[in-house]
Amino acid sequence: MEIVIVLPTYRERENIARLIPELLDQFALIKPHRFQILVVDDKSPDGTGDVVRDLSKKYKNIHLLVGKKQGLGAAYIRGFDYALGELKADAVVEMDADFSHQPSELPILIKEIDRGADFVIGSRYVRGGKVPKNWNFLRRANSRWGNRFARYIAGIDNVLDCTSGFRVIRRRILEKISLRKLKVKGYSFQMNLLYEAYMKGANIKEVPIHFCERKWGHTKIGLLDIIEFMWNSVKLRFRQGLSIKRRYSKPETYLNKAKT
């Protein structure tokens, strides 16, 4: 398979310089797939794009796509279009560029694609998943209850981590979704994309990951992103009515089998 890692960036110079070499090391361990890295940079003023350009001269599987800063969702839509159209991706990986998602856990997600899954989520909330120990009570509650709100309001309650940004998605699922009609530019993109895949009957799997706090730079999530996320969850619920058929088994099934 041709697998493209899509990395949206804005002011991530320090992180991207460290992340790309670590991803290249992981690619050598995941066979027989071919991997490419696509950095979608929103014209970062700190020179993030320059770092990627320099690395692309050394490695032919590194690409840079520069666009106007419009939010995470808009960046992913540009990146997915380019990955599917220009790079001929069979599967696309969503991943943060700030090391909150560990490159060493990428093979776990790819393994589920190899087993037949269409949409694999690196989950903080299935058994074995973790969030940073230094998160205070408010942040833990905000993350966990935000997910519960999204799951039950939008009607996809079998997914335990609806907001995870560490995912692998098959081309055949993305081609069924009109990405530009999702009508979200911010972090709500993650929820809307998952919802559309769910409604298209995607075989969704969750695997445990250890989510980490970023070491360099600053988080980009603001109050408006949270409001947009909540409002979009409500809109998704009422788009299809109050009852949505469950399309796949509970995520714990995979983990229980893995331990036997």
C-alpha positions in Angstrom: 0.0 0.0 0.0 1.0 3.6 -0.6 0.4 5.3 2.8 0.7 9.1 3.2 1.2 10.7 6.6 -0.6 14.1 6.5 0.9 16.6 9.1 -0.8 20.0 9.4 1.5 22.5 10.8 1.6 26.1 12.0 4.6 27.3 13.9 6.0 23.8 14.5 9.7 24.4 13.4 11.2 22.7 16.5 8.8 19.7 16.4 8.9 19.0 12.7 12.7 18.9 12.6 12.6 16.1 15.2 9.4 14.3 14.0 10.3 13.6 10.4 13.5 11.6 11.2 11.6 9.6 13.8 8.9 8.8 11.3 11.5 7.7 8.7 12.9 5.3 11.2 9.5 3.8 11.8 8.8 3.4 8.1 11.8 1.0 7.8 10.0 -1.3 10.4 6.6 -1.4 8.7 6.8 -3.6 5.6 5.9 -4.1 2.8 4.1 -0.7 2.6 5.5 2.5 1.0 5.3 5.7 3.0 5.3 9.4 2.2 5.1 12.4 4.4 3.0 15.4 3.4 3.4 18.5 5.6 0.5 20.9 5.1 1.9 24.2 6.4 -0.3 27.3 6.9 2.5 29.7 6.0 4.2 29.4 9.4 6.2 32.6 10.3 8.8 30.6 12.2 10.3 28.8 9.2 8.5 25.5 9.5 8.2 25.3 5.8 12.0 25.9 5.3 12.8 23.0 7.5 10.6 20.7 5.4 12.0 22.0 2.1 15.5 21.2 3.3 14.5 17.7 4.3 12.7 17.1 1.0 16.0 17.7 -0.8 17.4 14.8 1.0 14.4 12.5 1.1 12.2 12.0 -2.0 9.2 10.9 0.1 8.8 14.2 1.9 6.5 16.8 0.4 5.4 20.3 1.4 2.0 21.9 0.7 1.6 25.5 1.7 -1.7 27.3 2.0 -3.6 30.0 3.7 -4.2 29.6 7.5 -7.9 28.6 7.7 -7.9 26.0 10.5 -7.1 22.3 11.1 -10.0 21.0 9.0 -9.2 23.1 6.0 -5.6 22.0 6.2 -6.6 18.3 6.3 -9.0 18.7 3.4 -6.1 20.3 1.3 -3.8 17.5 2.4 -6.2 14.7 1.7 -7.0 16.0 -1.8 -3.3 16.2 -2.5 -2.5 12.8 -1.0 -5.3 11.0 -2.9 -4.8 12.9 -6.2 -1.1 13.6 -6.5 0.5 11.0 -4.3 -1.9 8.2 -5.1 -2.4 7.2 -1.5 -4.2 3.9 -0.7 -4.5 5.1 2.9 -4.0 8.4 4.7 -2.7 8.9 8.2 -3.8 11.8 10.4 -1.2 12.8 13.0 -0.3 15.9 15.0 3.1 17.3 14.5 3.8 18.2 18.1 4.7 14.7 19.4 1.4 14.3 21.2 1.1 11.2 19.0 4.2 9.0 19.2 5.7 7.8 16.0 6.6 4.4 17.7 2.8 3.7 17.9 2.2 4.1 14.2 2.8 0.4 13.4 0.0 -0.5 15.8 -2.5 1.5 13.7 -1.2 0.2 10.4 -1.5 -3.4 11.7 -5.3 -2.9 12.0 -5.4 -1.7 8.4 -3.6 -4.8 7.4 -6.3 -6.8 9.2 -9.0 -5.3 7.2 -10.1 -2.2 9.1 -11.2 0.9 7.1 -10.8 3.6 9.8 -8.4 3.0 12.7 -8.3 5.4 15.7 -5.4 5.8 18.1 -7.6 5.9 21.2 -6.9 7.4 24.6 -10.0 5.9 26.1 -10.0 2.2 25.2 -8.4 -0.2 27.7 -4.6 0.5 27.7 -4.9 4.0 26.4 -3.5 6.9 28.5 -3.5 10.6 28.8 -0.7 12.7 30.5 -0.4 12.2 34.2 0.2 15.9 34.7 -3.2 16.9 33.4 -5.2 18.5 36.1 -8.7 17.4 36.9 -10.3 20.1 34.8 -8.4 19.1 31.7 -9.1 15.4 32.2 -12.8 16.1 32.7 -12.9 18.4 29.7 -11.4 15.8 27.4 -13.3 12.7 28.7 -16.7 14.4 29.0 -16.2 16.2 25.7 -15.9 12.8 24.1 -18.9 11.5 25.9 -20.9 14.5 24.8 -19.9 13.9 21.2 -20.5 10.2 21.3 -24.0 10.3 22.6 -25.2 13.6 21.0 -23.9 12.7 17.6 -25.2 9.1 18.0 -21.9 7.1 17.6 -21.6 6.0 21.1 -19.6 2.9 20.3 -16.5 5.0 19.6 -14.8 5.9 22.8 -12.4 8.5 21.4 -14.3 10.6 18.8 -11.8 13.5 19.0 -8.5 11.7 18.5 -6.3 13.1 15.8 -4.3 10.0 15.3 -6.0 7.9 12.6 -5.5 5.8 9.5 -8.2 5.9 6.9 -8.5 3.9 3.7 -8.8 5.6 0.4 -12.1 3.8 -0.4 -13.8 5.4 2.6 -12.4 8.9 1.9 -13.7 8.7 -1.7 -17.2 8.1 -0.4 -17.1 11.3 1.6 -17.5 14.8 0.1 -14.8 16.4 2.2 -15.5 20.0 1.2 -19.1 19.6 2.2 -18.2 18.9 5.8 -18.5 22.7 6.3 -16.0 22.8 9.2 -12.6 24.4 9.2 -11.5 23.9 12.8 -11.1 20.9 15.1 -14.7 19.8 14.6 -13.4 18.3 11.3 -12.3 15.2 13.3 -15.8 14.6 14.6 -17.5 15.3 11.3 -15.1 13.0 9.3 -15.6 10.2 11.8 -19.4 10.6 11.6 -19.4 10.5 7.8 -17.2 7.4 7.8 -19.5 5.8 10.3 -22.6 6.6 8.2 -20.9 5.1 5.2 -20.5 1.8 7.0 -16.7 1.9 7.6 -15.2 -0.9 9.6 -13.9 1.2 12.5 -11.3 0.0 15.0 -9.8 1.7 18.1 -6.4 0.8 19.4 -4.8 2.1 22.6 -2.2 4.9 22.5 -0.4 6.9 25.1 -1.2 10.6 24.4 1.6 12.9 25.3 1.8 16.6 26.2 3.7 18.7 23.7 7.2 19.7 24.8 7.8 22.5 22.3 5.5 25.2 21.1 1.9 26.0 22.2 -1.5 24.4 21.7 -3.7 25.9 19.0 -7.1 25.0 20.5 -9.1 27.9 21.7 -12.6 28.6 23.1 -14.1 29.0 19.6 -12.9 25.6 18.6 -14.7 24.0 21.6 -17.9 25.9 20.9 -17.8 24.9 17.2 -17.2 21.3 18.3 -20.2 21.2 20.6 -22.5 22.8 18.1 -21.5 20.5 15.3 -22.1 17.4 17.5 -25.7 18.6 17.9 -26.1 19.3 14.2 -24.8 15.8 13.3 -27.4 14.2 15.7 -30.3 15.9 14.0 -29.1 15.4 10.5 -30.0 11.7 10.6 -32.7 11.8 13.3 -32.4 10.5 16.9 -31.7 6.9 16.1 -28.6 5.6 14.3 -28.0 1.9 13.7 -24.8 0.6 15.3 -22.5 -0.6 12.6 -19.7 -2.4 14.4 -18.8 -4.2 17.6 -17.6 -2.5 20.7 -14.0 -1.3 20.6 -13.1 -3.4 23.7 -13.5 -6.6 21.6 -10.1 -6.1 19.8 -8.3 -5.5 23.1 -9.8 -8.5 24.8 -8.8 -10.7 22.0 -5.3 -9.3 21.8 -4.7 -10.3 25.5 -5.8 -13.9 25.0 
